[in-house]
Each structure stands twice: as structure tokens, then as C-alpha cells.
């Protein structure tokens, strides 16, 4: 049983790395769009179109998902906590992603000067894509652990 769970963990780490490797451009576009829509001021991006084929930074960050879930589930004694943990983690990941995108939009507002028309121009490469993904995953894992601990204790 121990060997089987380690093999599953290994293949899920490779799978999440490949997902991050292949979807890096889509993640950056989604983050830019969400920051643009969630900002409570006029924001526009400038700069040339971004070309980054197979950038591994998001892939390495996404490997934290199976590692964190493995650690959280191994710390729990119950087998029924697997589905509950994945559902809680998914909801928390979306909520923290939106929260950190909003935080990034506020950082952009207070670190950038507005133009004459009160529009904030920001270069799209200066958005902290890695930190948004990293903090979203780590915050979700930590809160998932404590929520799961409280639910299974009750």
C-alpha cells in the first residue's frame, strides 16, 4: 500500500507539472483578465505580446498541489476525508486566487501613477504571476488542513 501511494504521488506530480508547463500562457492571460476586471479603477496593460513556450515556473508551483494534498491526507486518520479534502481545497483555491488577484490590483493602483485621463497603465510582465499562484496554493493547503482537522474532530 505504501509503494502504491508513492507511485500515485509521483505520477500526479509529473501530471501537474505537465499541466502547468503546457498551460502557462493561458494562466497568465486568465490572471491578467481577472486583475483587469476586478480592479476598482481604470487599468490598462501595455507591452508587446508575450512569447514564452514551455516556461516551467507554473509547472513547478503546481507540483505543490499533489504534495500538499498527500501531506494533508496522510496526517488524517480517516479514509473518507479524501473527497472532502479535495472539495474544500478546490473551493479555497478559487477563493484565494480571486483574493490575491484583487490584492495585486490594489498593489498596482498604489504603486503606479495615473495618466491625465485617470487611467493606470501597467506592463503585463510586472504582474506577480508566480506569487499569486504560490500564495493561493499554500494558503489553500494550510486552511484545508485546519478545516479538515476541525470537521473530522466534530
C-alpha positions in Angstrom: 0.0 0.0 0.0 2.8 2.4 0.8 4.5 1.8 -2.6 1.2 2.3 -4.4 0.6 5.6 -2.8 4.1 6.8 -3.6 3.8 5.8 -7.2 0.4 7.6 -7.5 2.0 10.7 -5.9 4.9 10.6 -8.3 2.7 10.3 -11.4 0.4 13.1 -10.1 3.4 15.4 -9.6 4.5 14.7 -13.1 1.0 15.3 -14.4 0.6 18.6 -12.6 4.0 19.7 -13.8 3.0 19.0 -17.4 -0.4 20.8 -16.9 1.5 23.8 -15.7 4.1 23.6 -18.4 1.5 23.5 -21.2 -1.0 26.0 -19.7 1.4 28.8 -18.6 0.2 31.2 -21.3 -3.5 30.6 -20.5 -2.8 31.1 -16.8 -1.1 34.4 -17.4 -4.0 35.5 -19.7 -6.5 34.5 -17.1 -4.7 36.3 -14.3 -4.3 39.5 -16.4 -8.0 39.4 -17.3 -9.2 38.8 -13.7 -7.0 41.6 -12.4 -8.3 43.9 -15.1 -11.9 43.0 -14.3 -11.6 43.0 -10.5 -9.8 46.3 -10.3 -12.0 49.1 -9.0 -10.3 51.7 -11.2 -9.4 52.1 -14.9 -6.5 49.8 -15.6 -4.9 49.0 -18.9 -1.9 46.9 -19.8 0.8 47.8 -22.3 3.7 45.9 -23.8 4.3 43.5 -26.6 2.6 40.2 -26.8 4.3 37.7 -24.6 6.0 34.6 -26.0 7.0 32.0 -23.6 6.9 28.4 -24.7 7.2 25.8 -22.1 8.1 28.1 -19.2 8.4 25.7 -16.2 7.7 28.2 -13.4 3.9 27.4 -13.2 4.6 23.7 -13.5 6.9 23.7 -10.5 4.3 25.7 -8.5 1.5 23.3 -9.4 3.5 20.4 -8.1 2.7 21.7 -4.7 -0.9 20.6 -5.1 -0.4 16.8 -5.0 2.4 17.1 -2.5 0.3 19.2 -0.2 -2.8 17.0 -0.6 -0.6 14.0 0.1 0.7 15.5 3.3 -2.8 16.7 4.5 -4.3 13.3 3.8 -1.5 11.4 5.5 -2.0 13.5 8.6 -5.6 12.5 8.8 -6.7 9.1 10.0 -10.0 8.8 8.2 -10.3 7.4 4.6 -13.5 9.4 3.9 -11.5 12.6 4.2 -10.1 12.3 0.6 -13.1 13.6 -1.2 -13.9 16.2 1.4 -10.3 17.4 1.3 -10.3 17.7 -2.5 -13.6 19.6 -2.5 -12.5 22.0 0.3 -9.2 22.6 -1.4 -10.8 23.3 -4.7 -13.2 25.9 -3.2 -10.4 27.5 -1.2 -8.1 27.6 -4.2 -10.6 29.6 -6.2 -11.3 32.0 -3.3 -7.7 32.6 -2.5 -6.9 33.1 -6.2 -9.5 35.8 -6.5 -8.3 37.4 -3.3 -4.7 37.5 -4.4 -5.7 38.9 -7.8 -7.6 41.6 -6.0 -4.6 42.3 -3.8 -2.4 42.5 -6.9 -4.8 45.0 -8.4 -4.6 47.2 -5.3 -0.8 47.0 -5.3 -0.8 48.1 -8.9 -3.1 51.0 -8.1 -0.9 52.3 -5.3 2.5 51.7 -7.0 1.6 53.2 -10.4 0.9 56.7 -11.3 -2.3 57.6 -13.2 -2.3 59.4 -16.5 -4.1 62.6 -17.2 -7.3 60.7 -18.1 -7.0 58.8 -14.7 -6.0 55.5 -16.3 -3.4 53.4 -14.7 -1.0 51.9 -17.3 0.9 48.8 -16.2 3.2 46.5 -18.1 1.8 43.0 -18.2 5.1 41.4 -17.3 5.3 43.1 -14.0 2.3 41.2 -12.6 3.4 38.7 -9.9 2.0 35.6 -11.6 4.3 33.2 -9.6 3.4 34.8 -6.2 -0.3 34.7 -6.9 -0.2 31.0 -7.8 2.2 30.1 -5.0 0.3 32.0 -2.2 -3.1 30.7 -3.5 -1.9 27.1 -3.3 -0.1 27.4 0.0 -2.9 29.3 1.7 -5.5 26.8 0.4 -3.4 23.9 1.7 -2.9 25.4 5.2 -6.6 26.3 5.6 -7.6 23.0 4.1 -5.6 21.2 6.8 -7.2 23.1 9.7 -10.7 22.9 8.3 -10.4 19.2 7.7 -9.0 18.7 11.2 -12.0 20.6 12.7 -14.5 18.7 10.6 -13.2 15.3 11.4 -12.9 16.1 15.1 -16.6 17.1 15.2 
